[in-house]
Amino acid sequence: MPLTEHASAGQSNEQETSANSPSSSPSRKAERKTSFQTVSLEEINRLYDPSDTEKVDFDRDISTPGQFPYTRGIHATGYRGRLWTMRQFAGFGTPEETNGRFKYLLKEGQTGLSVAYDLPALMGYDADSLLSEGEVGKCGVAVSSLADMEVLFDGIPLEDVTVSQTINAPASVFLAMYLVVAEKQGADWKKISGTLQNDILKEYIAQKEWIYPIRSAMKLVIDTFEFCTQHVPRYNPISVSGYHIREAGATALQELAFTLRDGIEYVEWGVRAGLDLERFVPRISFFFNAHNDFFEEVAKYRAARRIWARVMRDRFGAANERTMQMRFHTQTAGVSLTVQQPLNNIIRVAIQALAGVLGGTQSLHTDAYDEALSLPTDRAALIALRTQQIIAEETGVANTVDPLGGSYFVEALTNKMEEGALDYFERIDAMGGMVDAAEKGFPQREIQESAYQYQKAFERGDQTIVGVNKYAMENEPQQVPTLVIDESVRHRQVERLENTRARRDQGAVSRTLDALRKAAQRGDNTMPATIDAVREYATLGEICSALRDIYGIYEEPAI
């Protein structure tokens, strides 16, 4: 049934005329601006009516929650059955300090953990590497070996708590560490649930934290798919991440298109490796940004579910509904936070989080208001968590499923998002896929251009940031307290690293690293050899170096 059939049949001819046509538009003098745009610089009409959704068929395009194409959500009961997971991102300093933050947040009602690792860990270096100087523990927790991981999760039962790990280039090593810690706790791997970010494509496209050439890195990702499907069936071995693409300057549409096309690329590589589509794809999760333009974000999430469902059915022949259902985590937009008038960030985060909820996210992180200044303090992190809890418990938005469904504006935006994403798919497919497109620098150039156009709009005053280019204050109130990570963290981490090396069986470490090199050279699944090396307390840097010996390193082409 077309959506427009639900409109009143008794409209006058004047009402039936599109409110967006010149004859029905008010004079420009009646409007505040000559042009109204989203934060992605997309034009917004004065009014939306049935003419904007005349091509929308309710059964085909919208349907009911829990039904294909899942535009309105993958669960029939929405949040009436279960609230989203409140998974605050945390990680700083030493493993002891981050373990304390984890326990503090869990005590205050957080329902899942999310680990931020420091820059050396993200790049595959140990804390004592010369390349790690000045960065240990600064942007996340410092982890160099299984010994650090044991401290990080001390007293946290991994069989009972879901943990998301934000790690990409060395993701397989961190999965191995996580599983060995769980093993030492006596946990059953088949009962462990959680998520590994492991999205290496977005590193080459946006975040720029890579180690190996793209195709070798993709092989490591597929190794984790295969291993988890066989041994850790409740675990999500990847979180395909649009968040960092958006933070790099992409529009909402580009975030949607590049993220989903990355997901398609992973599915294609998995299928080519002989994996069962209906077994590994249901464990692929996604991770989106929640930016300031409320309705644009809601439409993005709704379009994402619909596109994914149709692609899985029509492009890959999926029959299992779990394979067609997109599950995603949302994080509020770090790039939107301002140093100026930082308390304004509390309001920004609340609105962004509300968009994620009304868009049907399964999991949510709310940024702390002080994150433009430093890693969050305990107090700022608590306010961020309380923001989610107030949305869940006080606003009433979780009482009905997809309350914005059927809105002319939202449905028109959802359609526009879908059409734009499919256009990008065609262009990327014509290049040979996302790996080829990334090697050619296509998504990188698109994001750079969007970031440039937004900056120009901001400088012209067409885009407003309250407290920065409008409503700025000459004498701002005293700055808020910030969390400071000093160089003592590196000294403590290096000391533990030296003690770990002194205690371990060096011969066993050498044998396991040699076995890892041989597995990589043969093209075998590298996860078993990586786990063996981790059990012997081989360090992150040593394991990544062994793989560099076989794969080499990536050098980005000039764009």
C-alpha positions as CSV (number, residue, x, y, z in Angstrom):
1,M,0.0,0.0,0.0
2,P,1.5,3.4,-1.0
3,L,2.3,5.6,2.0
4,T,0.3,8.4,0.4
5,E,-2.9,6.4,0.5
6,H,-3.0,7.1,4.3
7,A,-3.4,10.8,3.6
8,S,-6.8,12.4,3.8
9,A,-8.9,11.9,0.7
10,G,-10.7,15.2,1.2
11,Q,-7.8,17.6,0.6
12,S,-8.5,20.7,-1.4
13,N,-6.7,21.4,-4.7
14,E,-4.7,24.1,-2.9
15,Q,-3.6,21.5,-0.2
16,E,-2.7,19.0,-2.9
17,T,-0.3,21.5,-4.5
18,S,3.2,20.7,-3.4
19,A,4.2,23.2,-0.6
20,N,7.6,23.2,-2.2
21,S,6.5,24.6,-5.5
22,P,7.1,28.3,-6.3
23,S,3.4,29.1,-6.3
24,S,3.0,28.0,-2.7
25,S,6.3,29.3,-1.3
26,P,6.2,32.4,0.9
27,S,8.3,35.3,-0.2
28,R,12.0,35.2,0.8
29,K,11.4,38.2,3.1
30,A,9.4,35.9,5.4
31,E,12.3,33.5,5.9
32,R,15.4,34.0,8.1
33,K,17.8,32.8,5.4
34,T,17.9,32.4,1.6
35,S,18.9,28.7,2.0
36,F,18.4,26.1,4.6
37,Q,20.8,23.2,4.7
38,T,21.7,20.2,6.8
39,V,25.1,19.9,8.4
40,S,26.1,17.9,5.3
41,L,25.2,21.0,3.2
42,E,22.1,19.3,1.7
43,E,19.3,21.6,0.8
44,I,16.1,21.3,2.9
45,N,12.7,22.2,1.6
46,R,10.3,24.6,3.4
47,L,7.7,21.9,3.9
48,Y,7.3,18.2,3.1
49,D,3.9,16.7,2.1
50,P,2.5,13.5,0.4
51,S,4.1,14.6,-2.9
52,D,7.5,14.0,-1.4
53,T,6.7,10.3,-0.6
54,E,4.5,9.4,-3.5
55,K,7.0,6.8,-4.7
56,V,7.2,5.2,-1.2
57,D,5.2,2.0,-0.9
58,F,4.5,1.2,2.8
59,D,4.8,-2.6,2.5
60,R,7.9,-2.5,0.2
61,D,9.9,0.4,1.7
62,I,8.7,0.9,5.3
63,S,6.8,-2.1,6.7
64,T,6.4,-2.8,10.4
65,P,9.3,-3.0,12.9
66,G,11.0,-6.4,12.8
67,Q,9.9,-7.0,9.2
68,F,11.9,-6.8,6.0
69,P,13.4,-4.4,4.9
70,Y,13.8,-3.4,8.6
71,T,13.5,0.3,7.9
72,R,11.7,0.7,11.2
73,G,14.0,-1.5,13.2
74,I,15.1,-5.1,13.5
75,H,13.0,-5.9,16.5
76,A,9.2,-5.9,16.6
77,T,9.2,-4.6,20.2
78,G,11.9,-2.0,19.8
79,Y,13.1,-0.8,23.2
80,R,9.9,-2.0,24.9
81,G,11.5,-5.4,24.9
82,R,15.1,-4.3,25.8
83,L,16.9,-1.0,26.0
84,W,20.0,-0.3,24.0
85,T,23.3,-1.3,25.5
86,M,24.9,1.7,27.3
87,R,28.5,1.2,26.3
88,Q,30.7,4.1,27.4
89,F,34.1,4.3,25.7
90,A,36.9,4.2,28.3
91,G,40.6,3.8,28.4
92,F,43.5,5.9,29.6
93,G,46.8,5.6,31.4
94,T,47.7,2.2,32.8
95,P,45.6,-0.9,32.8
96,E,45.0,-0.5,36.5
97,E,43.6,3.0,36.0
98,T,41.3,1.9,33.2
99,N,40.1,-1.1,35.2
100,G,39.1,1.3,37.9
101,R,37.1,3.4,35.4
102,F,35.4,0.3,34.1
103,K,34.3,-0.8,37.5
104,Y,33.1,2.8,38.4
105,L,30.9,3.0,35.2
106,L,29.5,-0.5,35.8
107,K,28.6,0.4,39.3
108,E,26.8,3.5,38.0
109,G,24.6,1.5,35.6
110,Q,26.6,1.1,32.4
111,T,25.6,-2.1,30.7
112,G,28.6,-2.9,28.5
113,L,32.3,-2.0,28.3
114,S,34.2,-0.4,25.4
115,V,38.0,-0.2,25.4
116,A,40.0,2.7,24.0
117,Y,43.6,1.7,23.3
118,D,46.5,4.2,23.1
119,L,48.2,5.2,19.9
120,P,51.2,2.8,20.2
121,A,48.8,-0.1,20.6
122,L,46.8,1.0,17.6
123,M,50.0,1.0,15.5
124,G,51.3,-2.3,16.9
125,Y,54.1,-1.0,19.0
126,D,55.2,-1.9,22.6
127,A,55.4,0.8,25.3
128,D,59.2,0.7,25.2
129,S,59.5,1.4,21.5
130,L,61.2,4.6,20.5
131,L,58.1,5.3,18.3
132,S,55.9,5.2,21.4
133,E,57.6,8.0,23.3
134,G,55.1,10.7,24.3
135,E,52.0,8.6,23.5
136,V,51.9,5.8,26.0
137,G,48.5,5.9,27.8
138,K,47.6,9.3,26.4
139,C,44.6,8.6,24.1
140,G,43.7,5.2,25.5
141,V,45.0,2.5,27.8
142,A,48.5,1.2,27.2
143,V,48.6,-2.6,26.4
144,S,51.7,-4.3,25.2
145,S,51.2,-8.0,26.2
146,L,48.9,-10.5,27.9
147,A,50.2,-9.3,31.2
148,D,48.6,-5.9,30.6
149,M,45.4,-7.4,29.4
150,E,45.1,-9.6,32.6
151,V,45.3,-6.4,34.7
152,L,42.9,-4.5,32.4
153,F,40.1,-7.1,33.0
154,D,40.9,-8.1,36.5
155,G,37.7,-8.8,38.4
156,I,35.6,-8.4,35.3
157,P,34.1,-11.8,34.2
158,L,34.3,-11.8,30.4
159,E,31.7,-14.6,30.1
160,D,29.1,-12.2,31.6
161,V,30.1,-8.7,30.3
162,T,30.1,-7.7,26.7
163,V,33.2,-5.8,25.7
164,S,33.9,-3.8,22.6
165,Q,37.5,-3.3,21.6
166,T,38.4,-0.3,19.4
167,I,41.4,-1.8,17.7
168,N,42.1,-2.3,14.0
169,A,45.4,-3.0,12.4
170,P,46.6,-5.4,15.2
171,A,43.0,-6.5,16.0
172,S,43.7,-10.2,15.6
173,V,46.4,-9.9,18.3
174,F,44.0,-8.2,20.7
175,L,41.3,-10.8,20.0
176,A,43.9,-13.4,20.9
177,M,44.8,-11.6,24.2
178,Y,41.1,-11.2,25.1
179,L,40.4,-14.9,24.5
180,V,43.4,-16.0,26.5
181,V,42.4,-13.8,29.4
182,A,38.9,-15.3,29.2
183,E,40.4,-18.8,29.1
184,K,42.5,-18.0,32.2
185,Q,39.2,-16.9,34.0
186,G,37.7,-20.3,33.1
187,A,35.3,-18.9,30.6
188,D,33.8,-20.9,27.8
189,W,34.7,-19.2,24.5
190,K,31.3,-20.3,23.0
191,K,29.6,-18.1,25.6
192,I,31.6,-15.0,25.1
193,S,29.9,-12.1,23.4
194,G,31.4,-8.7,22.5
195,T,32.8,-6.9,19.5
196,L,36.1,-6.3,17.8
197,Q,36.3,-3.2,15.7
198,N,38.7,-4.8,13.2
199,D,37.6,-2.5,10.3
200,I,40.8,-2.1,8.4
201,L,39.3,-0.5,5.3
202,K,38.2,2.6,7.2
203,E,41.8,3.0,8.4
204,Y,43.1,3.4,4.8
205,I,40.1,5.6,4.0
206,A,39.9,7.9,7.1
207,Q,41.7,7.1,10.4
208,K,45.2,6.4,9.0
209,E,46.3,3.9,11.6
210,W,47.5,0.9,9.6
211,I,50.4,-1.5,9.6
212,Y,50.3,-3.9,6.6
213,P,49.3,-3.4,2.9
214,I,45.6,-3.5,2.3
215,R,45.2,-7.0,0.9
216,S,47.3,-8.6,3.6
217,A,45.4,-6.7,6.2
218,M,42.1,-7.9,4.7
219,K,43.4,-11.5,5.0
220,L,43.9,-11.0,8.8
221,V,40.3,-9.7,9.1
222,I,38.9,-12.8,7.2
223,D,41.0,-15.0,9.5
224,T,39.1,-13.6,12.5
225,F,35.8,-14.2,10.8
226,E,36.6,-17.8,10.2
227,F,38.1,-18.4,13.7
228,C,35.2,-16.8,15.5
229,T,32.6,-18.6,13.4
230,Q,34.1,-21.9,14.5
231,H,35.2,-21.2,18.0
232,V,33.6,-18.0,19.4
233,P,30.1,-18.0,17.7
234,R,28.5,-15.3,19.8
235,Y,31.3,-12.8,19.2
236,N,31.2,-10.1,16.6
237,P,34.6,-10.2,14.9
238,I,34.1,-6.8,13.2
239,S,32.3,-3.5,13.7
240,V,32.2,-1.8,10.3
241,S,32.8,1.8,11.3
242,G,31.4,4.9,9.6
243,Y,32.2,6.9,12.8
244,H,35.8,7.7,11.8
245,I,34.8,8.3,8.2
246,R,32.4,11.0,9.4
247,E,34.9,12.4,11.9
248,A,37.4,12.9,9.0
249,G,34.9,15.2,7.3
250,A,32.5,13.0,5.3
251,T,28.9,14.0,4.9
252,A,26.1,11.8,6.4
253,L,25.6,10.3,3.0
254,Q,29.2,9.5,2.5
255,E,29.4,8.0,5.9
256,L,26.4,5.8,5.0
257,A,27.7,4.8,1.6
258,F,31.3,4.1,2.4
259,T,30.5,2.2,5.5
260,L,28.0,-0.1,3.9
261,R,30.2,-0.6,0.8
262,D,33.0,-1.5,3.2
263,G,30.6,-4.1,4.8
264,I,29.8,-5.5,1.3
265,E,33.6,-5.8,0.6
266,Y,34.1,-7.8,3.8
267,V,31.2,-10.1,2.9
268,E,32.6,-10.6,-0.6
269,W,36.0,-11.5,0.7
270,G,34.5,-13.9,3.3
271,V,32.4,-15.6,0.6
272,R,35.5,-16.0,-1.7
273,A,37.4,-17.5,1.3
274,G,34.7,-20.2,1.4
275,L,32.8,-19.0,4.6
276,D,29.1,-19.7,5.0
277,L,27.3,-16.5,4.3
278,E,24.5,-17.4,6.7
279,R,26.9,-18.1,9.5
280,F,29.4,-15.3,9.4
281,V,27.4,-12.3,8.2
282,P,25.0,-12.3,11.2
283,R,28.0,-11.5,13.4
284,I,29.0,-8.4,11.4
285,S,28.0,-5.3,13.3
286,F,28.2,-1.7,12.3
287,F,29.2,1.6,14.0
288,F,27.8,5.0,13.1
289,N,28.3,8.6,14.1
290,A,25.5,10.7,15.6
291,H,26.0,14.3,14.4
292,N,24.1,17.5,15.0
293,D,21.6,17.4,12.2
294,F,18.9,15.5,14.0
295,F,16.6,14.3,11.2
296,E,19.4,13.7,8.8
297,E,21.0,11.3,11.3
298,V,17.7,9.5,11.9
299,A,17.2,9.0,8.2
300,K,20.7,7.7,7.8
301,Y,20.1,4.9,10.3
302,R,16.8,3.9,8.8
303,A,18.3,3.9,5.2
304,A,21.2,1.8,6.5
305,R,19.0,-1.0,7.7
306,R,17.0,-1.0,4.5
307,I,19.9,-0.9,2.1
308,W,21.7,-3.7,4.0
309,A,18.7,-5.9,4.0
310,R,18.1,-5.5,0.3
311,V,21.8,-6.0,-0.6
312,M,22.1,-9.2,1.5
313,R,19.0,-10.6,-0.1
314,D,19.4,-9.4,-3.7
315,R,23.2,-9.3,-4.2
316,F,24.2,-12.3,-2.0
317,G,21.0,-14.4,-1.9
318,A,20.6,-14.4,1.8
319,A,17.6,-16.3,3.1
320,N,18.2,-16.1,6.9
321,E,16.6,-13.0,8.3
322,R,19.5,-12.6,10.8
323,T,21.8,-12.2,7.8
324,M,19.7,-9.3,6.5
325,Q,19.3,-7.5,9.8
326,M,21.8,-4.7,10.4
327,R,22.8,-4.3,14.1
328,F,24.8,-1.1,14.9
329,H,26.4,0.9,17.7
330,T,26.3,4.7,17.7
331,Q,28.6,7.2,19.2
332,T,27.9,10.9,19.4
333,A,30.1,13.2,17.3
334,G,33.5,13.9,18.9
335,V,34.2,16.3,16.1
336,S,31.2,18.5,17.0
337,L,32.6,19.1,20.6
338,T,34.0,22.6,21.2
339,V,36.8,23.9,23.4
340,Q,34.8,27.2,23.7
341,Q,32.0,27.1,26.2
342,P,32.5,23.3,26.8
343,L,29.3,22.9,28.8
344,N,27.4,23.5,25.6
345,N,28.7,20.0,24.6
346,I,26.3,18.4,27.1
347,I,23.4,19.7,25.1
348,R,24.9,18.7,21.8
349,V,25.5,15.1,23.1
350,A,22.0,14.8,24.4
351,I,20.5,15.7,21.0
352,Q,22.8,13.5,19.1
353,A,22.1,10.6,21.5
354,L,18.4,11.1,21.0
355,A,18.9,10.8,17.3
356,G,20.7,7.5,17.7
357,V,17.8,6.2,19.9
358,L,15.0,7.4,17.6
359,G,17.1,5.9,14.7
360,G,17.0,2.5,16.5
361,T,20.6,1.9,17.6
362,Q,21.4,-1.3,19.5
363,S,24.2,0.2,21.5
364,L,25.2,3.8,22.4
365,H,28.2,5.8,23.6
366,T,27.7,9.4,24.7
367,D,30.8,11.6,24.6
368,A,31.8,13.5,27.7
369,Y,31.6,17.3,27.5
370,D,35.3,17.8,28.3
371,E,36.6,15.6,25.4
372,A,37.6,18.5,23.3
373,L,40.0,19.3,26.0
374,S,41.2,15.9,27.2
375,L,40.2,12.4,28.0
376,P,37.1,12.6,30.2
377,T,37.2,12.9,34.0
378,D,35.1,10.6,36.2
379,R,32.5,13.4,36.6
380,A,32.3,14.2,32.9
381,A,32.0,10.4,32.0
382,L,29.2,10.1,34.6
383,I,27.2,13.0,33.1
384,A,27.5,11.3,29.7
385,L,26.2,8.1,31.1
386,R,23.4,9.9,32.9
387,T,22.4,11.5,29.6
388,Q,21.6,8.0,28.2
389,Q,19.8,7.0,31.3
390,I,17.6,10.1,31.3
391,I,16.7,9.5,27.6
392,A,15.9,5.9,28.5
393,E,14.0,6.4,31.7
394,E,12.4,9.9,31.6
395,T,11.6,11.1,28.0
396,G,9.2,8.4,26.9
397,V,10.9,7.9,23.6
398,A,11.5,4.2,24.3
399,N,7.8,3.5,24.8
400,T,6.9,3.1,21.1
401,V,8.8,1.7,18.1
402,D,10.1,4.1,15.5
403,P,7.9,7.1,16.4
404,L,9.2,9.1,13.5
405,G,8.2,6.5,10.9
406,G,5.7,7.9,8.3
407,S,6.9,11.5,8.7
408,Y,7.0,13.0,5.2
409,F,10.2,14.7,6.0
410,V,11.9,11.6,7.5
411,E,10.7,9.2,4.8
412,A,11.8,11.6,2.0
413,L,15.3,12.0,3.7
414,T,15.5,8.2,4.1
415,N,14.8,7.7,0.4
416,K,17.4,10.4,-0.6
417,M,20.0,8.7,1.6
418,E,19.3,5.3,0.0
419,E,19.4,6.7,-3.6
420,G,22.7,8.5,-2.9
421,A,24.3,5.5,-1.3
422,L,23.3,3.2,-4.2
423,D,24.9,5.7,-6.6
424,Y,28.2,5.5,-4.7
425,F,27.9,1.7,-4.8
426,E,27.8,1.8,-8.6
427,R,30.8,4.0,-8.8
428,I,32.8,1.9,-6.4
429,D,31.7,-1.4,-8.1
430,A,32.9,0.0,-11.4
431,M,36.4,0.5,-9.9
432,G,36.5,-3.2,-8.8
433,G,35.3,-2.8,-5.2
434,M,36.3,-0.9,-2.1
435,V,39.8,-2.3,-1.9
436,D,40.5,-1.1,-5.4
437,A,38.8,2.2,-4.7
438,A,40.8,2.8,-1.6
439,E,44.0,2.0,-3.4
440,K,43.1,4.6,-6.0
441,G,42.3,7.1,-3.3
442,F,38.6,7.6,-4.3
443,P,36.9,7.7,-1.0
444,Q,39.8,9.7,0.5
445,R,39.3,12.4,-2.1
446,E,35.6,12.5,-1.6
447,I,36.0,13.0,2.1
448,Q,38.6,15.7,1.7
449,E,36.4,17.7,-0.6
450,S,33.4,17.4,1.8
451,A,35.6,18.6,4.7
452,Y,36.8,21.5,2.7
453,Q,33.3,22.6,1.6
454,Y,32.1,22.4,5.2
455,Q,35.0,24.5,6.4
456,K,34.2,27.1,3.8
457,A,30.5,27.2,4.8
458,F,31.6,27.6,8.5
459,E,33.9,30.5,7.6
460,R,31.1,32.2,5.6
461,G,28.8,31.8,8.5
462,D,26.4,29.5,6.6
463,Q,27.0,26.8,9.2
464,T,26.8,27.9,12.8
465,I,28.7,26.5,15.8
466,V,27.3,28.1,18.9
467,G,30.0,29.7,21.0
468,V,32.5,29.6,18.1
469,N,31.3,31.6,15.2
470,K,28.1,32.9,16.8
471,Y,27.3,33.8,20.5
472,A,31.1,33.8,21.3
473,M,32.1,35.2,24.6
474,E,35.1,37.5,25.1
475,N,35.5,36.5,28.8
476,E,34.6,32.8,29.0
477,P,34.1,31.3,32.5
478,Q,37.1,29.4,33.9
479,Q,37.9,26.2,32.1
480,V,36.7,22.9,33.5
481,P,39.0,20.5,35.3
482,T,40.7,18.0,32.9
483,L,42.4,14.6,33.1
484,V,46.1,14.8,32.8
485,I,48.2,11.7,31.7
486,D,51.9,12.2,32.6
487,E,55.0,10.4,31.5
488,S,55.0,8.2,34.6
489,V,52.6,5.9,32.8
490,R,55.3,5.0,30.3
491,H,57.8,4.3,33.0
492,R,55.3,1.9,34.8
493,Q,54.4,0.2,31.6
494,V,58.0,-0.3,30.5
495,E,58.8,-1.8,33.9
496,R,55.9,-4.3,33.6
497,L,57.1,-5.1,30.1
498,E,60.6,-5.8,31.2
499,N,59.4,-8.0,34.1
500,T,57.2,-10.0,31.6
501,R,60.1,-10.6,29.3
502,A,62.3,-11.7,32.2
503,R,59.7,-14.2,33.5
504,R,58.7,-15.9,30.2
505,D,60.2,-18.8,28.3
506,Q,62.1,-17.1,25.6
507,G,62.6,-20.3,23.6
508,A,58.8,-20.9,23.5
509,V,58.2,-17.3,22.4
510,S,60.7,-17.6,19.5
511,R,59.1,-20.9,18.4
512,T,55.6,-19.5,18.4
513,L,56.7,-16.4,16.5
514,D,58.4,-18.6,13.9
515,A,55.2,-20.6,13.6
516,L,53.2,-17.4,13.1
517,R,55.5,-16.3,10.2
518,K,55.2,-19.7,8.6
519,A,51.4,-19.7,8.9
520,A,51.3,-16.2,7.3
521,Q,53.7,-17.3,4.5
522,R,51.6,-20.4,3.7
523,G,48.3,-18.4,3.7
524,D,46.9,-20.4,6.7
525,N,44.6,-18.9,9.2
526,T,46.9,-16.9,11.5
527,M,44.6,-16.9,14.6
528,P,45.8,-20.2,16.2
529,A,49.5,-19.3,15.9
530,T,48.7,-15.8,17.2
531,I,46.9,-17.3,20.2
532,D,49.9,-19.6,20.9
533,A,52.3,-16.6,20.8
534,V,50.1,-14.6,23.2
535,R,49.9,-17.5,25.6
536,E,53.7,-17.5,25.8
537,Y,53.6,-13.7,26.5
538,A,55.0,-12.7,23.2
539,T,54.4,-8.9,23.1
540,L,52.2,-7.0,20.7
541,G,55.3,-5.4,19.0
542,E,56.9,-8.8,18.6
543,I,53.8,-10.4,17.0
544,C,53.2,-7.4,14.7
545,S,56.9,-7.4,13.7
546,A,56.7,-11.1,12.8
547,L,53.8,-10.4,10.5
548,R,55.6,-7.3,9.0
549,D,58.4,-9.7,8.1
550,I,56.0,-11.5,5.8
551,Y,53.5,-8.9,4.7
552,G,55.6,-5.7,4.6
553,I,54.2,-2.3,5.5
554,Y,51.7,0.0,3.8
555,E,52.7,3.3,2.2
556,E,49.8,5.6,1.3
557,P,49.8,6.9,-2.2
558,A,49.8,10.7,-2.7
559,I,46.3,12.1,-3.1
